[in-house]
Amino acid sequence: MTHDADLRDRLKTVHTYAATPFTDDLLQLDLPGFERNLEFLVEHGMKVIAVGGGTGEIETLTVDDLETLVGTALRTVDGRALVIACLPANLGEAIELLGRYERLGVEICLGMPPLIRSKIPADLSGTWNYFNELGRATGLPLMPYNTQGWPAEFVVELAEIEAIIGVKDPCFLPHEFFRAIRMLGDRFVWIGNKKHDPGVAQLRYQMGMEGFTSGQGNFWPEPELAIHAAGVEGDWDRIIEIQQRVAVLEQLRLAHDDAAMVKAGMDLVGLAGGKVRPPRVDAPEEAREAFREALAAAECPLI
């Protein structure tokens, strides 16, 4: 499999992980609201939108939900941004979705890592086998999501799977991320985490990070896009300045359920955020008010 160089280049930017809006009773997808949210992202410059990821509450979504969301995103975005379709951490469901995604015209999938009774497998060869089976089942490029703290040597082993085009790494172990980049170079596209608090995006771009994932982009894309532009240009002082400005937003998100706070931010700027599905818990009113005040203090023009 030869991965399209253009696809690799398009991945090197901010990846917004779209929230999933539900109806008030939480039983159905709010598709009109989802479409409106997607239009907001495209209009504000987002070029990569991941659908059905962690921020999108993938653990509460059915296979049919995921197919519907991805199909809706592809029709709404209509080529104006790259849609990454996410796969649940279940081999049977993931393979079923790969076939559906191919028929929809998806270009790339992100794979959530498999767990054993909600725990990281003690033997990572099982995780390798999981992604190898996904690669054997599809012609689509894949990006594993490293929520398991993989050592660099394991990422090198993943490079043996031809279908894998890049890695999404939340940088729980940033030194391992750096080691993997040094060991593999441009074999993968390297998508990391910007970590507004304490503010280390400039260090990760220096490591070789080529883009990062964003929940905040759902309600305020401009600072995220500006950080990436500064990272490409090597303007480290500009990155530090922006991250200091928005760090309090990340602090508030980490103090509560992340998806709930992202949705609170979306509500504040007039988008379709709404409630989270259980077992997540909606942000309390005092947290939502603190978030509104923080957005105002950061001079967010959208509220």
Secondary structure, 3 states (H helix, E strand, C coil): CCCCHHHHHHHCCEEEECCCCECCCCCCECHHHHHHHHHHHHHCCCCEEEECCCCCCHHHCCHHHHHHHHHHHHHHHCCCCEEEEEECCCHHHHHHHHHHHHHHCCCEEEECCCCECCECCCCCHHHHHHHHHHHHHCCCCEEEECCCCCCHHHHHHHCCCCCECEEECCCCCHHHHHHHHHHHHHHCEEEEECCCCCCCHHHHHHHCCCEEEECHHHCCHHHHHHHHHHHHHCCHHHHHHHHHHHHHHHHHHHHCCHHHHHHHHHHHCCCCCCCCCCCCCCCCHHHHHHHHHHHHHCCCCCC
